[in-house]
Amino acid sequence: LLLRNPQNLKTPEQQVRLEDLLAANQALMTVYLMKAELKTLWAPSTAWGWRSAWQQWLRHAHESQIPPLIQFAKRLKGYWRGIVSRVRWPMHTGQLEGINNRIKVIKRMAYGYRDSEFFFMKIKSVFPGNP
């Protein structure tokens, strides 16, 4: 029940049971709410909006005084640049792997060319619209 999103609870009994669990344990309720708040960070409007929401989430995690939550926040803190990059350029890793593979093929075909400028022109011609 705790791992499910509230909208994915199938029966009213599950909803009541979840509410009872959260009411019985304040720390559990805090972590549950922080989980929901963290989930909303994955759909921001701008990178700057994400950054301020992220800093607010970190502040709340530290203010909660719950050691596992503080430790989790410290672990995530090191990845914030990568997460902001995902916000700014919403590209999946599958797309990036495809682009990298395509560049490898072009590089293989261009073996022996002395002019690196021509190589980059070939790459740009394969991916039009990208600067």
Backbone as CSV, one residue per row, in Angstrom:
resi,resn,N_x,N_y,N_z,CA_x,CA_y,CA_z,C_x,C_y,C_z
1,LEU,0.806,-1.197,0.000,0.000,0.000,0.000,0.851,1.264,0.000
2,LEU,1.963,1.221,0.711,2.787,2.421,0.832,3.517,2.759,-0.463
3,LEU,3.775,1.751,-1.286,4.490,1.998,-2.531,3.567,2.436,-3.659
4,ARG,2.287,2.245,-3.492,1.336,2.636,-4.533,1.024,4.123,-4.449
5,ASN,0.684,4.666,-5.604,0.194,6.045,-5.626,-1.232,6.043,-5.102
6,PRO,-1.658,7.098,-4.427,-3.022,7.119,-3.867,-4.106,6.876,-4.917
7,GLN,-3.898,7.365,-6.141,-4.912,7.173,-7.177,-4.948,5.739,-7.707
8,ASN,-3.941,4.926,-7.373,-3.903,3.539,-7.841,-4.429,2.535,-6.818
9,LEU,-4.938,3.013,-5.709,-5.543,2.105,-4.732,-6.860,1.603,-5.306
10,LYS,-7.046,0.294,-5.269,-8.168,-0.308,-5.987,-9.484,-0.298,-5.224
11,THR,-9.409,-0.380,-3.921,-10.651,-0.466,-3.148,-10.672,0.603,-2.061
12,PRO,-11.851,0.966,-1.611,-11.937,1.918,-0.492,-11.294,1.371,0.781
13,GLU,-11.299,0.040,0.936,-10.665,-0.561,2.117,-9.161,-0.283,2.119
14,GLN,-8.545,-0.329,0.937,-7.115,-0.037,0.855,-6.842,1.417,1.240
15,GLN,-7.716,2.297,0.820,-7.567,3.716,1.164,-7.665,3.919,2.678
16,VAL,-8.634,3.261,3.299,-8.812,3.373,4.751,-7.608,2.789,5.474
17,ARG,-7.131,1.659,5.008,-5.978,1.023,5.647,-4.727,1.902,5.535
18,LEU,-4.536,2.501,4.359,-3.403,3.407,4.179,-3.504,4.600,5.126
19,GLU,-4.680,5.168,5.242,-4.874,6.305,6.152,-4.597,5.908,7.598
20,ASP,-5.004,4.694,7.989,-4.735,4.211,9.347,-3.234,4.047,9.587
21,LEU,-2.535,3.473,8.600,-1.086,3.291,8.724,-0.376,4.634,8.875
22,LEU,-0.760,5.584,8.052,-0.108,6.891,8.094,-0.438,7.652,9.370
23,ALA,-1.658,7.486,9.872,-2.046,8.164,11.111,-1.312,7.579,12.318
24,ALA,-0.962,6.298,12.252,-0.313,5.639,13.382,1.167,5.991,13.508
25,ASN,1.791,6.441,12.425,3.226,6.674,12.456,3.541,8.001,11.759
26,GLN,3.934,8.992,12.528,4.200,10.333,11.988,5.370,10.324,11.007
27,ALA,6.440,9.608,11.328,7.605,9.561,10.440,7.244,8.916,9.105
28,LEU,6.439,7.854,9.169,6.005,7.181,7.947,5.166,8.116,7.082
29,MET,4.320,8.886,7.719,3.489,9.839,6.981,4.358,10.907,6.314
30,THR,5.372,11.386,7.022,6.275,12.391,6.460,6.993,11.848,5.233
31,VAL,7.520,10.637,5.342,8.232,10.029,4.216,7.284,9.791,3.048
32,TYR,6.065,9.371,3.332,5.073,9.137,2.278,4.763,10.437,1.534
33,LEU,4.603,11.517,2.269,4.334,12.812,1.639,5.549,13.318,0.864
34,MET,6.749,13.077,1.398,7.968,13.481,0.695,8.135,12.694,-0.601
35,LYS,7.715,11.426,-0.591,7.761,10.609,-1.810,6.864,11.214,-2.883
36,ALA,5.672,11.612,-2.488,4.736,12.213,-3.439,5.269,13.546,-3.958
37,GLU,5.884,14.311,-3.069,6.445,15.600,-3.472,7.619,15.409,-4.433
38,LEU,8.445,14.403,-4.170,9.578,14.112,-5.051,9.092,13.681,-6.431
39,LYS,8.000,12.954,-6.450,7.446,12.490,-7.721,6.992,13.657,-8.599
40,THR,6.497,14.716,-7.978,6.060,15.882,-8.758,7.241,16.631,-9.367
41,LEU,8.440,16.417,-8.841,9.619,17.086,-9.390,9.979,16.590,-10.787
42,TRP,9.477,15.436,-11.181,9.846,14.883,-12.487,9.067,15.502,-13.632
43,ALA,8.130,16.382,-13.346,7.357,17.032,-14.410,7.371,18.550,-14.234
44,PRO,8.560,19.169,-14.261,8.621,20.614,-14.054,8.387,21.376,-15.355
45,SER,8.152,22.664,-15.222,7.953,23.489,-16.406,9.282,24.026,-16.936
46,THR,10.184,24.418,-16.060,11.486,24.944,-16.478,12.575,24.376,-15.576
47,ALA,13.821,24.510,-16.053,14.950,24.033,-15.250,15.091,24.848,-13.967
48,TRP,14.830,26.161,-14.046,14.949,26.993,-12.847,13.832,26.683,-11.864
49,GLY,12.648,26.417,-12.384,11.549,26.024,-11.506,11.858,24.716,-10.807
50,TRP,12.493,23.801,-11.543,12.868,22.524,-10.949,13.898,22.742,-9.849
51,ARG,14.873,23.599,-10.128,15.945,23.797,-9.153,15.413,24.352,-7.836
52,SER,14.496,25.309,-7.903,13.953,25.862,-6.656,13.097,24.823,-5.931
53,ALA,12.323,24.033,-6.688,11.523,22.972,-6.060,12.435,21.911,-5.450
54,TRP,13.545,21.608,-6.120,14.514,20.628,-5.625,15.138,21.103,-4.314
55,GLN,15.533,22.374,-4.269,16.128,22.916,-3.047,15.118,22.914,-1.904
56,GLN,13.877,23.181,-2.220,12.825,23.143,-1.200,12.642,21.713,-0.688
57,TRP,12.672,20.723,-1.607,12.522,19.326,-1.199,13.684,18.918,-0.293
58,LEU,14.899,19.311,-0.661,16.063,18.993,0.176,15.944,19.624,1.557
59,ARG,15.493,20.865,1.614,15.315,21.547,2.898,14.288,20.811,3.754
60,HIS,13.178,20.405,3.135,12.157,19.659,3.887,12.704,18.324,4.387
61,ALA,13.505,17.666,3.561,14.083,16.382,3.973,14.983,16.565,5.192
62,HIS,15.800,17.607,5.188,16.689,17.850,6.332,15.912,18.290,7.565
63,GLU,14.860,19.047,7.366,14.050,19.503,8.498,13.213,18.384,9.106
64,SER,13.021,17.297,8.358,12.195,16.197,8.865,12.848,15.469,10.035
65,GLN,14.184,15.562,10.147,14.933,14.894,11.212,14.807,13.369,11.150
66,ILE,14.499,12.823,9.972,14.407,11.373,9.787,15.705,10.927,9.116
67,PRO,16.577,10.207,9.828,17.902,9.870,9.287,17.893,9.175,7.912
68,PRO,17.042,8.161,7.663,17.076,7.551,6.326,16.678,8.527,5.213
69,LEU,15.749,9.416,5.501,15.333,10.407,4.506,16.455,11.413,4.253
70,ILE,17.146,11.816,5.288,18.278,12.737,5.140,19.385,12.071,4.332
71,GLN,19.648,10.803,4.615,20.680,10.066,3.884,20.298,9.924,2.408
72,PHE,19.032,9.639,2.131,18.548,9.531,0.755,18.708,10.864,0.027
73,ALA,18.382,11.955,0.692,18.518,13.288,0.091,19.983,13.592,-0.220
74,LYS,20.883,13.211,0.682,22.314,13.432,0.440,22.796,12.637,-0.763
75,ARG,22.297,11.419,-0.919,22.677,10.607,-2.077,22.191,11.232,-3.381
76,LEU,20.959,11.706,-3.375,20.402,12.305,-4.592,21.067,13.630,-4.941
77,LYS,21.572,14.316,-3.944,22.136,15.650,-4.146,23.261,15.640,-5.182
78,GLY,24.032,14.588,-5.235,25.135,14.499,-6.189,24.692,14.357,-7.636
79,TYR,23.443,14.033,-7.860,22.946,13.804,-9.213,22.132,14.971,-9.764
80,TRP,22.096,16.097,-9.074,21.180,17.165,-9.476,21.509,17.725,-10.856
81,ARG,22.773,17.787,-11.241,23.112,18.317,-12.571,22.551,17.426,-13.673
82,GLY,22.674,16.135,-13.502,22.126,15.215,-14.496,20.614,15.295,-14.578
83,ILE,19.978,15.486,-13.441,18.517,15.583,-13.431,18.069,16.879,-14.095
84,VAL,18.794,17.976,-13.851,18.461,19.241,-14.512,18.657,19.110,-16.018
85,SER,19.689,18.389,-16.426,19.900,18.168,-17.862,18.718,17.436,-18.466
86,ARG,18.177,16.491,-17.751,17.004,15.756,-18.232,15.798,16.684,-18.360
87,VAL,15.704,17.649,-17.461,14.605,18.610,-17.518,14.774,19.529,-18.729
88,ARG,16.000,19.990,-18.953,16.249,20.920,-20.062,16.157,20.232,-21.414
89,TRP,16.658,19.015,-21.511,16.632,18.264,-22.765,15.945,16.930,-22.511
90,PRO,14.625,16.898,-22.648,13.886,15.670,-22.321,14.079,14.582,-23.375
91,MET,15.246,13.958,-23.333,15.585,12.908,-24.280,15.807,11.616,-23.513
92,HIS,15.270,10.542,-23.999,15.454,9.262,-23.338,16.796,8.661,-23.734
93,THR,17.303,7.781,-22.907,18.605,7.185,-23.178,18.593,6.361,-24.457
94,GLY,17.449,5.809,-24.815,17.354,5.052,-26.067,17.651,5.931,-27.270
95,GLN,17.144,7.156,-27.252,17.422,8.094,-28.340,18.905,8.442,-28.381
96,LEU,19.491,8.677,-27.215,20.913,9.011,-27.166,21.769,7.854,-27.658
97,GLU,21.403,6.644,-27.279,22.144,5.473,-27.746,22.059,5.354,-29.263
98,GLY,20.887,5.637,-29.820,20.720,5.596,-31.274,21.591,6.627,-31.970
99,ILE,21.638,7.833,-31.417,22.477,8.887,-31.997,23.948,8.495,-31.918
100,ASN,24.374,7.998,-30.763,25.773,7.577,-30.611,26.121,6.456,-31.578
101,ASN,25.210,5.510,-31.761,25.454,4.407,-32.684,25.585,4.924,-34.111
102,ARG,24.727,5.858,-34.482,24.772,6.434,-35.829,26.099,7.149,-36.068
103,ILE,26.586,7.870,-35.063,27.874,8.565,-35.182,29.013,7.558,-35.312
104,LYS,28.929,6.443,-34.597,29.960,5.403,-34.711,30.014,4.840,-36.124
105,VAL,28.848,4.645,-36.735,28.801,4.126,-38.106,29.431,5.131,-39.064
106,ILE,29.105,6.401,-38.893,29.689,7.441,-39.749,31.203,7.473,-39.564
107,LYS,31.647,7.325,-38.331,33.083,7.332,-38.041,33.774,6.143,-38.706
108,ARG,33.121,4.998,-38.663,33.678,3.807,-39.295,33.790,4.004,-40.807
109,MET,32.760,4.595,-41.406,32.772,4.827,-42.852,33.785,5.910,-43.225
110,ALA,34.057,6.827,-42.305,34.957,7.944,-42.587,36.408,7.618,-42.242
111,TYR,36.705,6.369,-41.953,38.066,5.990,-41.581,39.025,6.361,-42.711
112,GLY,40.075,7.072,-42.381,41.071,7.469,-43.365,40.922,8.901,-43.838
113,TYR,39.796,9.535,-43.554,39.651,10.945,-43.933,40.612,11.764,-43.081
114,ARG,41.246,12.707,-43.706,42.182,13.543,-42.962,41.522,14.795,-42.415
115,ASP,40.389,15.121,-42.975,39.728,16.374,-42.623,38.628,16.111,-41.599
116,SER,38.835,16.543,-40.361,37.821,16.330,-39.323,36.607,17.221,-39.545
117,GLU,36.789,18.333,-40.247,35.663,19.225,-40.531,34.627,18.507,-41.400
118,PHE,35.104,17.706,-42.363,34.193,16.944,-43.217,33.417,15.916,-42.393
119,PHE,34.100,15.301,-41.430,33.459,14.318,-40.553,32.313,14.960,-39.778
120,PHE,32.542,16.148,-39.223,31.488,16.834,-38.474,30.359,17.298,-39.389
121,MET,30.698,17.660,-40.629,29.646,18.021,-41.589,28.762,16.817,-41.891
122,LYS,29.369,15.633,-41.999,28.593,14.407,-42.239,27.637,14.143,-41.074
123,ILE,28.122,14.318,-39.866,27.274,14.109,-38.684,26.119,15.101,-38.693
124,LYS,26.413,16.368,-38.976,25.359,17.389,-39.004,24.349,17.120,-40.106
125,SER,24.790,16.538,-41.221,23.848,16.252,-42.310,22.905,15.104,-41.953
126,VAL,23.353,14.195,-41.109,22.508,13.070,-40.699,21.450,13.519,-39.703
127,PHE,21.770,14.517,-38.899,20.837,15.022,-37.890,20.467,16.474,-38.199
128,PRO,19.658,16.717,-39.225,19.303,18.103,-39.558,18.412,18.717,-38.475
129,GLY,18.542,20.006,-38.307,17.725,20.709,-37.319,18.380,20.821,-35.966
130,ASN,19.454,20.096,-35.748,20.194,20.201,-34.486,21.456,21.009,-34.746
131,PRO,21.736,22.025,-33.947,22.917,22.877,-34.200,24.226,22.152,-33.963
